[in-house]
């Protein structure tokens, strides 16, 4: 049985100006120890999808349809009291900006003690502190710095602390939402190496969310490419890199520099992501797609399996997985 199953998930933001379908009919599964990447432009629904798994969709967001199952049990739309027992212990989240995610008036040790004692009331403050020090050591941070405040750490070290809070209770799944945002490339590599090391040590599954497809390709086993709330492609990372099928995925790859190609010409995706209050009818990518056909603005394309679990939401492929262009 997969660790995580997401089935026909829809997440809506019901605003005064209308309904935003931020995640629309997304399905996938995640095995124990697997690394899954969520890639796409800003506003594609990546973070909303991640937050829905842990039950932290910001107001006015709601799960409109579908199921989220952990070990076969549906946790979608569970009351907050039940979700609190799942967060941290079963599923943990690393948020985008550690400076605003950490309480600036609390010492680092207090963050760990609060987390541990909330989920393990029988743990004394001293025991929680000792466990927190061991976690800091595993992150490459000196244990005596447990009494420092967040502002006394660099951006990279704050991100390490956020990761430490996520793995402190040894969860089954960690969702890392843009964990390298605003960090230089050297620190980015160290943070990603740390995540991989901890994943192997604690045998965790990992969902890595990023707009940078090159990071996702390098670090993940399988990849979901999202556009305007839709899952437009799902494949093994090697397969996706070698044979991207959806026009959007191809354009993303063409915008990434490749040192192995001396004559590569970088290209940008024309246009802008759609207004999600009034998205295009049919395929949401058709206004920016050079392969658009007459049917694209009329009908929503189905998600088609073109072989070996490679899924594509595009009318370029027939029901049997045969390209029809």
Secondary structure, 3 states (H helix, E strand, C coil): CCCEEEEEEEEEEEECCEEEEEEEEEEEEECCCCEEEEECCCCCCHHHHHHHHHCCCCCCEEEEEEEEEECCEECCCCCHHHHHHHECCCEEEECCCHHHHCCCCCEHHHHHHHHHHHHCCCCCHHHHHHHHHHHHHHCCCCHHHHHCEHHHCCHHHHHHHHHHHHHCCCCCEEEEECCCCCCCHHHHHHHHHHHHHHHHHHCCEEEEEECCHHHHHHHCCEEEEEECCEEEEEEEHHHHHHCCCCHHHHHHHHCCCCCCCCCCCCCCCCCCCCCCCCCCCCCCCHHHCCCCCCCCCCCCCCEEECCCCCEEECCCECCCCCECC
